[in-house]
Amino acid sequence: MKAIKYFSMVLLIAGISLSAQAQVVKKKKAGDDDKNKSEQVSGRMQARFEEKKASDSDIQWQRTVYRSLNLNVAENMPLYYPEEPNSEGMNLFFIIIKHLSDNTLPAYEYLDGREMFTDEYRIKVNDMFDRFHILHAKAKGSSEKNPKYTVENADIPANEVLSYYILEKYEFNRLNGKVTRKVDAICPVLHRNDDFGGEPIKYPMFWVKMDDLRPFITQQYVFTDNDNNLLKTTLDDYFVGNKYKGDIYKFKNLRNLSMIQMFPDSAKLKHAQDSIEKRLATFDANIWVPTREELQARAEAEAAKQDSINALKNPDELKSDDSDDRRTSVRSTRAKSKRAEKSSSNNKSKTKVKKSSTKVKKSSSSAVRSVRRRR
């Protein structure tokens, strides 16, 4: 009986001590929470600084263009290398095919300017593999509602994907007064030779929305500088920062024509591409009325530019003036020398004539004398 009382007393004391410790911990935790709340910015203040997604009513201007990214260009090579998956990761096409096979990434039909990113135009991965002759097999756990496939790395034709098409959107938001440039979708393009050889034929495969692809490329690091081999830039940052380089081959228009159809001549095509690039680059600056300081700065820059042009022109003018002076001086000296020679020759002829006349006179006088002497 005494042992039971003693044991109950020990349990009571232990329970009291545990409850006291729990109260101390709870008070300490409450104090830390209060401290964190006082140090952190409130949710209302955070929402004030967060950039909200623009609604359709906020977008006052939009331009959709299509670019072709040649992977042989130095700026676009991060999309092609590494050619095979290694410890540093895999290239963009491997990432796309792997997630298409796992049915975690939707892809849509290539409609050449009439893209519709809806379930109606979502491609079937099995049909796409068959169309482009990519060997594949059904994976374990595959079903009709959730089809999955396995593709060996050697069967993925990443070496034939030598270019990408991207769909860019330029939008002017009236809330912040800025023009944003973003990649909306991307399309891998196969370059394959036919049975007769010749130039490779381009086969656009499918479109992938960048918003759907972004979760899988935020962890893939690439290096964009040969002098710095540290992997610091992700593929997502690569596209967000617009570090690629591509030519505009099409823009959204009513007739759905490409630029080469509109401008068959290469010179006119290049001029049209440059004009579109210039308009997109200067649209943000041209929508605002310049201030007095900006106008003054432009005038000073224009004056400095004109002065530099004049400074470059003046040495040539001075050289031309000097050459003209030298030419006139040479001509004058030549004229003077010719005049001197002419005068000297005239003087010599005159002296010769005088001498001959004197000789004639002498001869006549001698003849007369001789006649007189004969008489």
C-alpha positions in Angstrom: 0.0 0.0 0.0 2.8 2.4 0.9 4.5 1.5 -2.4 1.4 2.4 -4.3 1.2 5.7 -2.6 4.8 6.4 -3.2 4.5 5.6 -6.9 1.4 7.8 -7.2 3.3 10.7 -5.6 6.2 10.3 -8.0 3.9 10.3 -11.0 2.1 13.4 -9.7 5.4 15.3 -9.2 6.6 14.2 -12.7 3.3 15.4 -14.2 3.6 18.7 -12.5 7.2 19.2 -13.7 6.3 18.2 -17.3 3.3 20.6 -17.4 5.6 23.4 -16.1 8.1 22.7 -18.8 5.4 22.7 -21.4 4.1 26.1 -20.3 7.7 27.5 -20.4 8.2 26.1 -24.0 4.8 27.5 -25.0 5.6 30.9 -23.6 9.0 30.9 -25.3 7.4 29.8 -28.7 4.7 32.5 -28.3 7.4 35.1 -27.7 9.4 34.0 -30.7 6.3 34.2 -32.9 5.5 37.7 -31.6 9.1 38.7 -32.4 9.0 37.2 -35.9 5.7 38.9 -36.5 7.1 42.2 -35.4 10.2 41.8 -37.7 8.3 40.5 -40.7 6.4 42.6 -43.2 2.7 42.3 -43.0 0.8 40.4 -45.7 -0.9 43.6 -46.8 2.4 45.3 -47.3 3.8 42.3 -49.2 0.7 42.3 -51.5 1.4 45.9 -52.2 4.9 45.2 -53.6 4.0 41.9 -55.4 3.6 42.2 -59.1 0.1 41.1 -60.0 -0.7 39.3 -63.2 -2.1 41.7 -65.7 -5.7 41.2 -66.7 -7.0 41.5 -70.3 -8.3 45.0 -69.5 -4.9 46.2 -68.4 -3.2 45.1 -71.7 -3.5 48.0 -74.1 -1.2 46.7 -76.9 0.1 43.3 -77.9 2.3 42.0 -80.7 2.9 38.3 -81.4 6.0 37.3 -83.4 7.5 34.0 -84.3 11.3 33.5 -84.1 13.6 30.8 -85.4 16.5 29.9 -83.1 19.4 28.3 -84.9 21.3 26.1 -82.5 24.6 26.6 -84.4 24.6 30.2 -83.2 26.7 30.7 -80.1 23.9 32.4 -78.1 21.6 29.4 -78.7 24.1 26.6 -78.0 23.0 26.1 -74.3 19.8 24.6 -75.7 21.7 21.9 -77.6 24.5 20.9 -75.2 25.2 18.5 -73.5 24.4 16.2 -76.5 23.9 13.3 -74.1 22.7 13.4 -70.5 25.6 13.4 -68.0 26.3 14.5 -64.4 25.6 18.2 -65.3 22.1 17.4 -66.6 20.5 17.1 -70.0 19.6 19.4 -72.9 16.2 20.9 -73.5 14.9 18.3 -75.9 15.7 15.4 -73.6 13.8 17.2 -70.8 10.8 17.7 -73.1 10.7 14.1 -74.3 11.2 12.6 -70.8 8.3 14.5 -69.4 6.1 13.8 -72.5 6.8 10.1 -72.0 5.8 10.3 -68.3 2.6 12.2 -69.3 3.5 15.1 -67.0 3.9 17.7 -69.8 1.1 18.5 -72.3 2.0 19.3 -75.9 -0.1 20.7 -78.7 -0.4 20.4 -82.5 1.7 22.6 -84.8 -0.8 24.5 -86.8 1.5 27.0 -88.5 0.2 30.3 -87.1 -3.2 29.0 -85.9 -2.0 27.6 -82.6 -4.8 26.5 -80.2 -3.5 25.5 -76.7 -6.7 23.6 -75.7 -7.4 19.9 -74.9 -8.9 19.5 -78.4 -5.5 20.1 -80.0 -3.4 18.2 -77.5 -1.3 15.6 -79.2 -1.2 11.9 -78.4 2.3 11.0 -77.5 2.1 7.6 -79.0 1.1 9.0 -82.4 3.8 11.6 -82.3 6.5 8.9 -81.6 5.2 6.9 -84.5 5.1 9.9 -86.9 8.7 10.8 -86.2 9.9 7.2 -86.0 11.0 7.4 -82.3 11.2 3.9 -80.7 9.3 3.6 -77.5 7.5 1.1 -75.3 4.7 1.2 -72.7 5.9 1.8 -69.2 4.8 0.0 -66.1 1.7 1.4 -64.6 0.5 2.8 -67.9 -3.2 3.0 -68.6 -5.6 4.5 -71.1 -6.3 7.5 -69.0 -2.7 7.9 -68.0 -0.5 6.6 -70.7 3.3 6.4 -70.0 6.1 5.3 -72.2 9.8 4.5 -71.9 12.3 5.8 -74.5 16.0 5.0 -74.4 18.4 7.9 -74.6 19.9 6.4 -77.8 16.5 6.5 -79.5 15.9 10.2 -78.7 16.9 12.2 -81.9 18.3 15.2 -80.0 21.2 15.5 -82.5 18.6 16.2 -85.3 16.8 19.0 -83.4 19.0 21.8 -84.8 16.5 24.7 -84.3 13.5 25.8 -82.3 10.5 27.9 -83.1 9.4 30.2 -80.3 6.3 32.3 -79.9 7.0 35.6 -78.4 4.5 38.1 -77.0 5.1 41.8 -76.5 2.5 43.4 -74.2 2.1 46.9 -72.9 0.6 47.1 -69.4 -1.1 50.4 -68.6 -0.7 49.8 -64.8 3.1 49.9 -64.8 3.5 51.6 -68.2 6.0 49.0 -69.4 6.3 46.7 -72.4 7.0 43.1 -71.3 8.6 40.5 -73.6 8.0 36.8 -72.8 8.2 33.5 -74.5 4.8 32.0 -74.6 5.5 28.6 -76.3 8.4 26.7 -77.9 8.5 24.1 -80.7 11.4 21.7 -81.5 12.2 21.4 -85.2 13.8 18.2 -86.6 16.3 18.6 -89.5 16.3 15.4 -91.6 17.6 14.5 -95.0 15.4 12.6 -97.4 16.3 9.6 -99.5 17.6 11.9 -102.3 20.0 13.9 -100.1 20.2 17.6 -100.6 19.3 20.2 -98.0 17.8 18.9 -94.8 14.0 19.2 -94.5 12.6 20.9 -91.4 9.8 19.1 -89.5 8.2 21.1 -86.7 7.1 18.6 -84.1 4.7 20.2 -81.5 4.2 23.2 -79.3 4.9 23.2 -75.6 3.6 26.0 -73.4 6.4 27.7 -71.5 4.3 27.9 -68.3 3.9 24.1 -68.4 7.6 23.6 -69.1 8.9 26.0 -66.5 8.7 23.7 -63.4 11.1 21.2 -65.2 13.7 23.7 -66.4 14.1 25.8 -63.3 16.5 23.2 -61.9 18.5 22.6 -65.0 21.6 24.8 -65.0 23.6 25.8 -68.1 26.6 28.0 -68.7 26.3 30.7 -71.3 30.0 31.9 -71.3 33.0 29.9 -72.5 35.2 31.9 -70.2 33.2 31.0 -67.1 32.2 27.3 -66.8 30.3 27.6 -63.6 26.6 26.6 -64.0 24.9 29.7 -62.7 22.1 30.2 -65.2 19.0 28.0 -65.3 17.1 27.4 -68.6 14.2 29.3 -67.1 16.5 32.4 -66.5 17.8 31.9 -70.0 14.4 32.4 -71.5 13.2 35.0 -69.1 16.4 37.1 -69.7 16.0 36.7 -73.5 19.6 35.5 -73.9 18.8 33.7 -77.1 19.2 35.1 -80.6 16.7 34.4 -83.4 15.3 36.0 -86.6 11.6 36.9 -87.0 10.2 34.6 -89.6 6.5 35.4 -89.0 4.2 37.7 -87.2 0.5 37.4 -86.5 -1.5 38.7 -89.4 -5.0 38.3 -90.8 -3.9 36.3 -93.9 -1.6 34.1 -91.8 1.4 34.6 -94.2 5.0 34.2 -93.3 7.4 37.0 -93.9 9.1 35.2 -96.8 5.7 34.9 -98.5 5.1 38.7 -98.0 8.7 39.7 -99.0 10.2 37.2 -101.5 13.2 39.4 -102.1 15.9 38.9 -99.6 16.8 42.6 -99.3 13.2 43.6 -98.6 12.8 40.7 -96.1 15.8 41.9 -94.2 14.5 45.4 -94.2 11.1 44.3 -92.9 12.7 42.2 -90.1 14.9 45.2 -89.0 11.9 47.6 -89.0 9.9 45.2 -86.8 12.8 44.8 -84.4 13.3 48.5 -84.2 9.6 49.1 -83.6 9.5 46.5 -80.8 12.7 47.9 -79.2 11.5 51.6 -79.3 7.8 51.2 -78.7 8.2 51.6 -74.9 10.1 54.9 -75.4 7.9 56.3 -78.1 4.6 56.1 -76.2 5.7 58.8 -73.7 6.1 62.6 -74.4 9.7 63.4 -73.7 10.5 65.9 -70.9 12.5 69.1 -71.4 15.6 67.5 -70.0 15.3 64.6 -72.4 14.9 66.9 -75.3 17.9 68.9 -74.3 19.9 65.8 -73.9 18.9 64.6 -77.3 19.8 68.0 -78.8 23.2 67.9 -77.2 23.8 64.4 -78.3 22.8 65.3 -81.9 25.1 68.4 -81.8 28.0 66.3 -80.5 27.4 63.8 -83.2 27.4 66.5 -85.9 30.6 68.0 -84.5 32.3 64.6 -84.7 31.1 64.2 -88.2 32.4 67.6 -89.1 35.7 66.9 -87.4 36.0 63.8 -89.5 35.2 65.7 -92.6 37.6 68.7 -92.0 40.9 66.8 -92.4 39.8 65.6 -95.8 38.8 69.2 -96.8 42.1 70.5 -95.5 44.0 67.9 -97.5 42.0 68.7 -100.6 42.7 72.4 -100.1 46.4 71.8 -99.6 46.4 69.6 -102.7 44.6 72.3 -104.7 47.1 74.9 -103.5 50.0 72.7 -104.4 48.5 72.0 -107.8 48.0 75.7 -108.4 51.5 76.5 -107.2 53.0 73.8 -109.4 51.0 75.1 -112.3 52.1 78.7 -111.6 55.8 77.6 -111.3 55.4 75.6 -114.5 53.8 78.6 -116.2 56.5 80.9 -115.0 59.3 78.5 -116.1 57.6 78.2 -119.5 57.4 82.0 -119.7 61.0 82.4 -118.7 62.1 79.7 -121.2 60.0 81.4 -123.9 61.4 84.9 -123.1 64.9 83.5 -123.1 64.4 81.8 -126.4 63.0 85.0 -127.8 66.0 87.0 -126.5 68.3 84.4 -128.1 66.5 84.7 -131.4 66.7 88.4 -131.2 70.4 88.4 -130.5 70.9 85.9 -133.4 69.0 88.2 -135.7 71.0 91.2 -134.7 74.3 89.3 -135.2 73.1 88.2 -138.6 72.2 91.8 -139.6 75.5 93.1 -138.5 77.2 90.3 -140.5 75.2 91.4 -143.5 76.1 95.0 -143.1 79.7 94.1 -142.8 79.6 92.0 -145.9 78.0 94.8 -147.9 80.5 97.3 -146.8 83.3 95.1 -147.7 81.8 94.5 -151.1 81.5 98.2 -151.7 85.0 98.8 -150.7 86.3 96.2 -153.0 84.4 97.8 -155.8 85.8 101.1 -155.1 89.3 99.7 -154.9 88.8 98.1 -158.3 87.9 101.4 -159.7 
